[in-house]
Amino acid sequence: MTAYQIFEIVSMALLVAVLVFDLLIVVKRPHVPSMKEATAWVVVYVTLALVFAGVLLLMGDGVKAGEFVTGWLLEYSLSIDNLFVFIIILSRFTVPKEMQQRVLMIGILIAIVLRGIFILVGVQLIESFAWVFYIFGAYLVYVAWKQAFGSEDDAGEKDNLVVRMLKRRVNLTDTWNGGKSTVTIDGTKYVTPFVMVILALGTTDLLFAIDSIPAIFSVTTDPFLVFACNIFALMGLRQLYFLLGGLLDRLVYLHYGIAAILGFIGVKLVFHAMEKNDIAWVNGGQPIEWVPHIETWHSLIVILVSMVVATVASLVKLRVDAKATGDASLHLGPSEAELGADGHYHIVDAMGKTFYRPLRVEHSETGTLQVIDAKGTEAPAADFSADVLREAAREDMDPEDLDEVRRRLREGREFDERGDREV
């Protein structure tokens, strides 16, 4: 077994361990991540990607290290489109804020599995039919044109085929059952929105893979590196959603940057196909020697320049518009799509029931804390995630009322079975 094969096994085992750890956190402690938490996780995943590239470099394989960095940045930049769709899907299914991390994580895991299958098929095609690069390249150029000059993309605004088929074959309910897949109502089992939104996220992401997987093949055809680039790009999407959700729709020129990348990669794939040409009716089945060869570092420069220029141009326009409208905020963090229909942010209890903010937390005569939402609905504090309730109470309650609750707690009165005394 070679050193590279050992590196493949060890790195994949570590990546799976990180994903499982991340998933357990999301499942066991559903909450809305703060800006600090989202930023920290983004930094962790970016650092892991750089460490991955660094190890490849230390192993003496600078070519593969360069291919990984370029491919990772390419997939990361193309995945920005996914975030726009995530916002639309989560809004359409009215996903409670506290459940968004869970559905995003599971949806991304499904996407990783589906992309792995797609990569294996793509590698087999490339190894068997070199001319497939012509098709990949032409398709990416078409997508680039559509991205830059086509009508506004409505991806995610209507149900995809998988979701439509499921809707025709099972009983559906709008009731969220604490993140469970089914709920029984009057003896009849119903599928909850939790299942629907995960399917929508996972299968919609597969559609984006049709663009991004051919693009990564322009950088490397090593199936391990292709898969690693996709995993590192997808792992940070959930945190980026919470970090940049409210800003994405204001980066109005970002789609031009993505279009430029896709167009360049499409041309590069066509050039690669011409270099390896084996089609009998093209140049007599011989490679076309005059075609310019595009190196990996050329692609890296194009990716970085395209994203930086598009982002800076969008921020400049944002600043100009801010002077005209008086709204100078960047709108970082969760997007307005997470607001309830009545304009209130909301949290959910263990059964998935919605409680609209602002909330009040009051000490009852029985020694428990009672949560009262904006509509007067009551529930024990034990029915909510401790961290979510704590954050909501701090933001919604008057300091004097909050201090009174804290004072009562310091007196030693229990308020729930967890014995959690911090609000």
C-alpha positions in Angstrom: 0.0 0.0 0.0 1.4 3.4 -1.1 1.7 6.4 1.2 -1.0 8.2 -0.9 -3.4 5.2 -0.4 -2.8 5.4 3.4 -3.5 9.1 3.3 -6.7 8.5 1.4 -8.0 6.0 4.0 -6.9 8.1 7.1 -8.3 11.4 5.7 -11.6 9.9 4.7 -11.9 8.3 8.2 -11.2 11.7 9.8 -13.7 13.5 7.6 -16.4 10.9 8.4 -15.7 11.4 12.1 -16.0 15.2 11.8 -19.3 14.9 9.9 -20.7 12.5 12.5 -19.6 14.8 15.4 -21.2 17.7 13.6 -24.4 15.8 13.0 -24.7 14.7 16.6 -24.3 18.3 17.8 -27.1 19.4 15.5 -29.5 16.5 16.3 -29.0 16.5 20.1 -29.0 20.3 20.5 -31.2 22.0 17.9 -30.7 25.7 18.0 -30.0 28.8 15.9 -26.2 29.3 15.8 -24.9 32.7 16.7 -22.7 34.7 14.4 -19.7 33.6 16.6 -20.6 29.9 16.4 -21.2 30.0 12.6 -17.9 31.9 12.0 -16.0 29.4 14.2 -17.3 26.4 12.3 -16.5 28.0 8.9 -13.0 28.7 10.1 -12.7 25.1 11.3 -13.7 23.6 8.0 -11.5 26.0 6.0 -8.6 25.1 8.3 -9.2 21.4 7.8 -9.1 22.0 4.0 -5.8 23.9 4.2 -4.3 21.2 6.5 -5.4 18.5 3.9 -3.6 20.4 1.2 -0.6 21.0 3.5 -0.2 17.2 4.1 -0.3 16.5 0.4 2.4 19.1 -0.1 4.6 17.6 2.7 4.2 14.2 1.1 6.0 15.7 -1.9 3.0 15.9 -4.1 2.7 19.5 -4.9 0.7 18.9 -8.1 -2.1 17.1 -6.2 -2.0 19.8 -3.5 -2.5 22.5 -6.1 -5.2 20.5 -7.8 -7.1 20.1 -4.4 -6.9 23.8 -3.5 -8.1 24.9 -6.9 -10.8 22.3 -7.0 -11.9 23.1 -3.5 -12.2 26.8 -4.2 -14.0 26.0 -7.4 -16.6 23.9 -5.7 -16.9 26.4 -2.8 -17.6 29.2 -5.2 -20.1 27.2 -7.3 -21.8 26.1 -4.1 -22.8 29.7 -3.4 -25.7 29.0 -5.7 -26.8 26.3 -3.4 -27.2 28.8 -0.6 -29.7 30.9 -2.5 -31.8 27.7 -3.1 -31.5 26.7 0.5 -33.0 30.0 1.6 -35.9 29.5 -0.9 -36.6 25.9 0.2 -36.5 26.6 3.9 -38.8 29.5 3.5 -41.3 27.6 1.3 -41.5 24.8 3.8 -41.7 27.3 6.7 -38.9 25.4 8.6 -38.7 26.6 12.2 -35.5 28.4 13.0 -34.3 25.8 15.5 -34.9 23.0 13.0 -32.9 24.6 10.2 -29.5 23.3 11.2 -30.8 19.7 11.4 -32.5 19.7 8.0 -29.6 21.4 6.4 -27.1 19.0 7.8 -29.1 15.9 6.8 -29.8 17.3 3.4 -26.1 18.0 2.9 -25.2 14.4 4.0 -27.6 13.1 1.4 -26.0 15.4 -1.2 -22.6 14.0 -0.3 -23.7 10.4 -0.9 -25.5 11.3 -4.2 -22.4 13.3 -5.4 -20.2 10.3 -4.6 -22.3 8.2 -6.9 -22.2 10.9 -9.6 -18.4 11.2 -9.3 -17.9 7.4 -9.8 -20.1 7.4 -12.9 -18.3 10.5 -14.2 -14.9 9.0 -13.7 -15.9 5.9 -15.6 -17.3 7.9 -18.5 -14.1 10.0 -18.7 -11.8 6.9 -18.6 -13.9 5.2 -21.3 -14.9 8.1 -23.5 -12.5 11.1 -23.7 -14.9 12.9 -26.0 -17.2 13.4 -23.1 -15.2 16.5 -22.2 -16.6 18.1 -25.3 -20.1 17.6 -23.9 -19.2 18.7 -20.4 -17.4 21.8 -21.7 -20.2 22.9 -24.1 -22.8 22.3 -21.3 -20.9 24.5 -18.8 -20.6 27.3 -21.4 -24.3 27.1 -21.9 -24.9 27.2 -18.2 -22.6 30.2 -17.8 -24.5 32.1 -20.5 -27.8 31.3 -18.8 -26.4 32.3 -15.4 -25.3 35.7 -16.7 -27.9 36.6 -19.3 -30.8 34.3 -18.8 -34.1 34.9 -17.0 -34.1 34.8 -13.2 -33.5 31.3 -12.0 -36.4 29.8 -10.2 -34.5 26.8 -8.9 -36.0 25.7 -5.6 -39.2 27.8 -6.1 -41.2 24.7 -7.1 -41.1 21.1 -6.0 -38.7 18.8 -7.9 -39.7 15.4 -9.3 -38.9 13.4 -6.1 -40.9 15.7 -3.9 -43.9 15.7 -6.3 -43.9 11.9 -6.5 -43.9 11.6 -2.7 -46.7 14.1 -2.4 -48.9 11.9 -4.6 -48.2 8.7 -2.7 -48.2 9.4 1.0 -50.3 11.3 3.6 -48.7 14.7 4.4 -49.2 17.1 7.3 -48.0 20.6 8.0 -47.3 19.6 11.6 -43.7 19.5 12.7 -43.3 16.6 15.2 -40.1 17.6 16.9 -37.9 16.7 13.9 -39.5 13.2 13.5 -40.3 11.9 10.1 -43.9 10.8 10.9 -46.8 11.7 13.2 -50.0 9.7 13.9 -53.2 11.7 13.8 -56.5 10.0 14.6 -55.0 6.6 13.9 -53.5 7.7 10.5 -49.8 8.0 10.0 -48.7 11.2 8.2 -45.3 12.2 6.8 -44.1 15.5 8.4 -42.5 18.5 6.5 -39.2 17.3 8.0 -39.0 14.5 5.4 -40.1 16.7 2.5 -37.6 19.5 3.1 -34.7 17.1 3.5 -35.6 15.4 0.2 -35.9 18.8 -1.4 -32.5 19.9 -0.2 -30.7 16.7 -1.1 -32.2 16.1 -4.5 -32.0 19.8 -5.5 -28.3 19.8 -4.6 -27.8 16.9 -6.9 -29.0 19.1 -9.8 -26.2 21.6 -8.9 -23.8 18.6 -9.1 -24.5 18.4 -12.8 -22.8 21.7 -13.1 -20.0 21.4 -10.5 -18.9 17.8 -11.0 -18.0 18.3 -14.7 -16.3 21.6 -13.6 -14.0 19.8 -11.1 -13.0 17.3 -13.7 -11.3 20.2 -15.5 -8.9 20.4 -12.5 -8.4 16.7 -11.6 -9.8 13.3 -12.6 -8.5 11.7 -9.4 -11.8 10.4 -7.9 -10.5 10.8 -4.3 -9.5 14.4 -4.8 -12.8 15.2 -6.6 -14.8 13.7 -3.8 -12.6 15.5 -1.1 -13.1 18.8 -2.9 -16.9 18.3 -2.8 -17.0 17.2 0.8 -15.0 20.2 2.0 -17.1 22.6 0.0 -20.4 21.1 1.2 -19.3 20.8 4.9 -19.2 24.6 5.2 -22.5 25.4 3.5 -24.7 25.0 6.6 -22.6 27.5 8.6 -22.3 29.9 5.6 -26.1 29.8 5.4 -26.4 31.2 8.9 -23.5 33.5 8.5 -24.3 35.1 5.2 -28.0 34.2 4.7 -29.3 37.8 4.9 -26.5 39.2 2.7 -26.5 36.8 -0.2 -29.5 38.3 -1.9 -27.9 41.7 -1.8 -24.7 40.6 -3.6 -26.3 41.4 -6.9 -23.3 40.8 -9.1 -22.3 37.4 -7.6 -24.0 35.4 -10.4 -21.8 37.2 -12.9 -18.7 35.9 -11.1 -20.1 32.4 -11.0 -20.9 32.7 -14.7 -17.4 33.8 -15.5 -16.0 30.7 -13.7 -18.3 28.3 -15.4 -17.6 29.8 -18.8 -13.8 29.6 -18.3 -14.0 26.0 -17.0 -16.2 25.1 -20.0 -13.7 26.5 -22.4 -10.9 24.7 -20.5 -12.7 21.4 -20.8 -13.2 21.8 -24.6 -9.5 22.7 -25.0 -8.7 19.5 -23.0 -10.9 17.4 -25.2 -9.1 18.9 -28.3 -5.7 18.1 -26.8 -6.8 14.5 -26.2 -9.0 14.3 -29.3 -9.8 10.8 -30.6 -13.0 11.5 -32.6 -12.3 10.3 -36.2 -14.1 13.2 -37.9 -12.3 15.9 -35.9 -8.7 16.5 -37.2 -8.6 13.0 -38.5 -8.9 11.5 -35.0 -5.6 13.1 -34.0 -4.9 15.5 -31.0 -5.1 19.2 -32.0 -1.6 20.6 -31.1 -2.3 24.3 -31.5 -4.8 24.4 -28.6 -3.4 26.4 -25.6 -2.8 24.4 -22.5 -4.4 25.9 -19.4 -2.6 25.1 -16.2 -4.1 24.5 -12.8 -2.8 27.8 -11.4 -4.5 29.6 -14.3 -7.8 28.2 -13.1 -7.0 29.2 -9.5 -6.4 32.8 -10.5 -9.6 33.0 -12.6 -11.7 31.6 -9.7 -10.2 34.0 -7.1 -10.4 37.1 -9.4 -14.0 36.4 -10.5 -15.3 36.0 -7.0 -13.4 38.9 -5.6 -14.4 41.3 -8.4 -18.1 40.2 -8.2 -18.2 40.5 -4.4 -16.5 43.9 -4.3 -18.7 45.3 -7.1 -21.8 44.1 -5.2 -20.6 45.7 -2.0 -19.9 48.9 -3.8 -23.4 48.9 -5.2 -24.7 48.1 -1.7 -23.0 51.1 -0.3 -24.3 53.4 -3.1 -27.8 52.1 -2.5 -27.4 52.5 1.2 -26.7 56.2 0.8 -29.8 56.6 -1.4 -32.1 54.7 1.0 -30.5 55.3 4.3 -30.2 51.6 5.0 -26.5 51.0 5.7 -26.7 47.6 7.4 -25.1 44.6 5.7 -27.9 42.2 6.9 -25.5 39.5 8.0 -26.9 36.4 9.7 -30.2 34.6 9.1 -32.4 36.0 6.3 -35.8 37.5 6.6 -37.2 34.2 5.2 -36.9 32.9 8.8 -39.6 35.3 10.1 -43.0 33.9 10.8 -46.0 35.0 8.7 -47.0 37.6 11.4 -43.5 39.1 11.5 -42.4 37.4 14.7 -39.4 35.1 15.0 -40.4 31.9 16.6 -39.1 28.9 18.4 -40.5 25.3 18.7 -41.0 23.0 21.5 -40.0 19.3 21.6 -43.2 18.3 19.7 -42.6 20.9 17.0 -45.3 23.3 18.1 -44.6 26.9 17.2 -44.2 29.6 19.9 -44.1 33.1 18.6 -41.8 35.7 20.0 -41.4 37.9 21.9 -41.6 35.4 24.8 -42.1 35.7 28.5 -40.7 33.3 31.0 -42.5 33.3 34.4 -42.1 31.4 37.6 -45.2 29.4 38.4 -46.6 28.5 41.8 -45.6 24.8 41.3 -41.9 25.8 41.1 -41.5 25.4 37.4 -40.7 28.0 34.7 -43.5 28.6 32.3 -43.0 30.0 28.7 -45.7 32.3 27.4 -45.4 33.4 23.7 -46.7 36.5 21.9 -50.1 34.9 21.4 -50.5 33.8 25.0 -49.7 30.1 24.4 -48.1 28.5 27.5 -45.7 25.6 27.9 -43.2 24.3 30.5 -39.6 25.5 30.0 -38.6 21.8 30.0 -40.2 21.4 26.6 -37.7 23.6 24.8 -34.0 23.5 24.0 -32.3 25.1 27.0 -29.9 27.2 24.8 -32.6 28.4 22.5 -34.9 29.4 25.3 -32.1 31.1 27.2 -31.2 33.2 24.1 -34.8 34.1 23.4 -35.4 35.1 27.0 -32.4 37.4 27.0 -33.4 39.1 23.8 -37.2 39.3 24.4 -37.6 40.1 28.1 -37.1 43.3 29.9 -34.0 43.3 32.0 -36.0 43.9 35.2 -38.3 40.9 34.5 -35.4 38.7 33.6 -33.6 39.7 36.8 -36.7 38.7 38.8 -36.7 35.3 37.2 -33.0 34.9 37.9 -33.5 36.0 41.5 -36.3 33.4 42.0 -33.9 30.8 40.6 -31.1 31.7 43.0 -33.5 31.0 45.9 -33.2 27.4 45.0 -36.6 26.6 43.5 -36.5 23.9 40.8 -38.3 24.7 37.6 -37.8 21.6 35.4 -36.5 18.0 35.4 -33.2 19.1 33.9 -32.3 21.1 37.0 -31.0 23.8 34.6 -30.9 27.0 36.6 -29.5 29.4 33.9 -31.7 31.6 31.9 
